[in-house]
Amino acid sequence: MNENTTNDPIIICEDVHKWFDDFHVLKGITTTFKKGERAVICGPSGSGKSTFIRTINRLEEHQRGTIIVDGIELSNDLRNINLIRQEVGMVFQQFNLFPHLTNIKNITLGPIQVRKMSKKAAEEAALALLERMDIADQAYKYPAEISGGQQQRVAIARALAMEPKIMLFDEPTSALDPEMISEVLDVMRELAHSGMTMLVVTHEMGFAREVADRVMFFDEGVVIEEAAPADFFDNPQHERTKLFISQTLQH
Amino acid sequence: MMEDNSPKVISDKIPFYRDVRFLQVFFQILFLIGIVLLAGFLYSNMLNGLKKQGLELELSFLRTEAGFDISEGIEYESSDTYLKAFSVGVVNTIKVSIIGIFCATFIGFFFGIARLSSNWLVRTIASVYVECFRNIPVILQIMFWYATMLVLPAVDESISLFDSIFINVQGVYLPSLEGTAGLIPWLWYLLVGIILAIIVVLGLAAFRYFFEFRELHETDRPSFISNIIFGAKWVAAPIFLIVTIVGWFLTPEVPFELLQPELQRFGFVGGMNFSPEFTALLIGLTVYTSAFIAEVVRSGIQAVVKGQREAARSVGLKESQVLRLVVVPQAIPVIVPPLTSQYLNLAKNSSLAIAIGFPELFQIGKTMIGQTDQSILIFAMIMVSYLIMSLTTSAFMNWYNRSITRMGRSK
């Protein structure tokens, strides 16, 4: 538990199932995330960890079970989906910045179009965020003109500009060159200390050990082990987890 | 004994036949000489052939009387010159091409987007439209529409839409906008509006550029052009509108009037008329090309990677905003080059009007060839005309594409 974690649940998942055609990706995930909690989700590729966090803002539809985000049930109601997406920020492995917009316009798009902020206010907020990401000088460049690490930080700023209550990170450092990983992790660390609720899919075990309140281990669509990082890394219970940790830490 | 371990460098003087720089230039010159020789040979051969038949390339015939009638187009009589007749054809070709391109773009975008709809019915209808019309030869379609036009009701039994559009065997009659005596005075107001707007915008842009944003760092300062755009949007457009609207009411007579086609004793009078030939050609070209444009639009939209939509959704944009603000702006640069070639196809396919007798460039050229002995020259004139139209279209579309594509140079 970190100093920011409360006891109020913010995401409640009950028996969440998901199929891709015949392939059963999520086989009944039941868990609760508390306001301010930092959860790191790891596991081998194909284990359903990315799919799981993508169901939380409806980039993937779950076919059975319930997901409640900040008191709103994620159903087929378009209004609920849009409300939840406004509360949940997402950062992607491939950054997915809009290449036809400058970095600052990438950030102000949501606030202006969705939050109906004035252009001036949105730009001021965007510049403050870029300042916080330490890339204020890149504001008027296009995404293609800056490095991968800088792009990912713009992407984080873009998500934060909507003032979300929850941030989802889907392997945010996996597409980065090694020397750029730390600049993104620094930003995420800073964000964690500010009290943001974070769900992070990552292979960065150092980050997990340092920042996470809880590490969840996914395999074949189920959570086979979850624990505080100290217990998870030093005293794994499950054979599959032990194998994964030993393989990951070798690298 | 010392051993020399340094790598051997071959740096003899290169003989010219192995020198890449020399060979590149040499082969280009060789190629050019070949082409010039071939062209010269063909040209002199053609001149010889023509001489044997007692013919000579001579442009002066263009100033002689054409002596044949043309069923529609700009003002022309059979006593006018061949040059005038030719220009009627050019204008008719341009007319059908421009209207066709406009309609085909609109319909094509509609069906292209409809083909990606999540609604099964919409998607299926769009697929059927596209697959039918792009897989039937366009000449067949044009002749089919012409046959359809010829079995429409007689003039006094016209199909009437809203009492202002009339469709019958003589074609389609539409209301037209005609200038009145008030048009000229109003055009003066229009001119004043334009001049006023330009002065104000330039002044404002200069003010903003040199004074208002002066203390800002150069890279942050809006460019002079962006200041002009700002002014055009917020100041010039309102001024222009106010002047022209006030002018509209100040002129003694309303500058335009809507002329409705009216059925009189010998058919419809007033308004605009599309002949059956023009209508059939327009529908044929539009429908055929729009099916291809739909495919172009669909592939352009699909070329925008999935992550872009996901990112747009995850910042909370609605589906319509995702399409308008993120997907379409990225699809347009992908769409424009193949779209341009569809425009060119449409313009070139308009020469198929020869099958139904619409007097466009090729049709009139063909008549001229029949009446004169200058077939080679006339063919050359027709080809050059199409070439100029196509190159102009291409140049415009390329300029458009460059002006909208700005994604920054990648590192």
Interface residues (C-beta under 8 A of the other chain):
Chain A: N57 R58 L59 N82 R85 Q86 V88 G89 M90 F92 Q94 N96 L97 F98 P99 H100 T102 L109 G110 Q113 V114 Y140 K141 Y142 P143 A144 E145 I146 S147 A155 R158 A159 A161 M162
Chain B: T219 D220 G307 Q308 E310 A311 A312 R313 S314 V315 G316 L317 K318 Q321 L325 V326 P329 Q330 R406 M407 G408 R409 S410 K411
